[in-house]
Amino acid sequence: MTISTNLHLPANFTSDQNCQFEIRAAQIEDVPGLTDILADSFHSQEGVLGWAYPFLKLGIYEDLRNRLRTTTRHHICLVAADCSVKGDRLAGIVELSLRSKNPFTNQRFPYISNLAVRRHYRRRGVAQQMLLKCEQIALVWEYQDLYLHVLENNHQARQLYCKLGYQLEQVDFNWSTWLLGRPRQILLHKQLEAGCMR
């Protein structure tokens, strides 16, 4: 079953056919594979909380399945599929939606979330290709600003975002940072150029 995105995307929305990875809209049958990528990227099976991993994975599965079944005008889940492997080997996932910047205003902006790449495919340009597709979509939605969060100790991701032109917007503070010593979340912003449809 193909998920409708209610979007009018550019004709060149999918990756070049000569490229190893095709970036396309997620389909409901992708959910199990995407769940594996997200769970492995954001949760550990080791240590004290390892016992909770199956429950966290089930929650990810249900959340993702529900988001894909609920079509809204400004939400899309993209996957990177390895074109060089028989079948449709999923290499990564990213979601783009609109979020409110301030709970007291109706101003909304494109926000990137759940960017994750399967371990085997890391450092091969998958995340960069998915981010560039998010830029295309934001421009199709007629927005010229794009936001995302990154943990302050995720230096590899921060390096990629910096390379792509993201800049510091603000450093978020919450009580778990102070009480539990968790890394802070950093909100990054990129201003898009309307003429740059990659």
N, C-alpha and C positions, 0 to 999 in steps of 0.2 A: 504494500500500500504506500503510495507516495503522499507525502504531507504537503498540503497546499500552504504556500507562504504568503499569499495575497500580495505578491510583489511583482512589479514590472522590472525585471532585472535586465541589465545590458546584455546584448547578444553574446558578448565574450565573457559571460559570467563564470563558466567553468574554466579550469586551467587549460593551457595549451595542450593539445593532444600528444605532443612530443615530450611533455614534462612527465616525470615519474609519478607525480601526485595530482589527482583530480580533486578539486574542492567543489562539493555539491551540497545541496540541502539534505539533511538527515531524513531517513525513512524509518518507519516504526520497526521494521525488521533489523535495523542497526542498533536498537536499544541494548541488547545483551552485550555486544562488543563495546559499545560506548560506555556502558556501566563499568566494564572491566578497566577501561582506560582511566576513567575518573576515579574509581576506588583506589587503583594502584597509585595514581598520581597524588592524591590528597589524603590518604589514610594508610597507616602502617599496620601490617599483620604481625609485627614483632612487639615485644614489650608487654607492659601491664595491660594495655587496652587492646591487645591483639584479639582477645575473645569477642570483642564487639564488632570486629571487621565484617562478619557475615550480615549482621543487622544493619550496619552502615551501608553496605553494598545493596541490600534489599531496599533501603530508603532511597538511595540514589536511583535505582532502577525505576521505582514507582514515580518519583518526582519527574524524571526525564520522560518517561512514557506519558505522563499526564500533560507535560508541557508540549510534547509533540502532537498530542491529540487535540489540544486546545489551540486553535489557530487565531492569532491576533495579527493585526496589520503590521505592527512593528515588533515582531519577534521572529528570529530565525536561528535554527541550530544548524551549523555547518559541520561536515566531516571531511577529512582528508583521506582519500582512498588511494592505496598503492596500485597504480595501473600496471606495474611490471609483474605482479603476482596473479596467478589464476584465481578466479573468484573476486571478491571485493574485500581485500584486506584493509581494515580500518587502521589508520595511522594516527589520527588525532581528531579532536573535537573543539569547537568554540561556539559560544552563543552570543548573539547580539540582540539587545532589546532597548526600550526606552525606560529611563529611570528619572525620578524627581531628584533634582540637585538639592532642593530645600523643601522640607515637608510643609512649609507655610506658603509655598507658591505652586502654581501649576506648571512652572517651567520644567520641561523634560529634555533629556539629551540621550544620544546613543551611548550605551554602556556595554563593554565587552566583559563576559564572565565565562567561567568554566573552560578556560583554555588549557588543554592537556594533550600531551603527545605520548603515545606508547613508547616504552623504554627503548625498544629495538630501533625506533625511528628518530630518536633524539639527535640533535646536532646535524640534521640533514635538510634544514630549511623548511620543515613542515609548519612550524609555528609562524614563521615569517609569512609564508604563503597564505595561511588562514587569516592573519591580521590584515594583510593587504586586501583580501576579499571583504573583510569587515569594513574597511575604508570605502571600497566601491559601493557597498550597500548603504552605508551612512549617507553618501552623496546622492544615491538614488532616492533615499528618503528625504532629501533636501536639507540635510544637516551638514554643517562644516566643523563641528566639534565632536571629538570622540574621547571617551573616558574609560579608565580601567583601574583596578586596585592591584597592588603587588605587595607581598610581605617585604619588609625592609631588609631581611636577611637572605632573600632570594636574589643573589647577585647575578646569576646567569640570566634570569628573566629580565632584571633591571637593565642589564647590558644590552639585551635585544631591543627592549623598548626605547632605550636611549638612541640606539643606532637608527631606529625607525622614526625618530623625531618626537617622542613623547617627553613631556616636561613635567616637573613637580607642580602639582596644584595645591595639595595640602597633605599634612601628616595627620592621620586619624588617631584619636585617643579613645580607649575604652578601659573599663576597670580590669578586664582580664590581662591587659598589657601590664598594668601596674601591680596587680595582686599576684598573678601567676608567672610573671616574667616572660610573657609571650611577645614575639616580635610585633612591632606596630605595622599597620596597614598604611600604605602610601597611595594616595589618589594621584594618578597621572593623567595628563591631558594632551591631546594633539589637535592642532588646528589643521583642517584639511584644505587642500587647494582644489577648487571646483574643476579646474581643467585637467586634473591628474587622475584620469580613469585608467588604472593599470589593468 
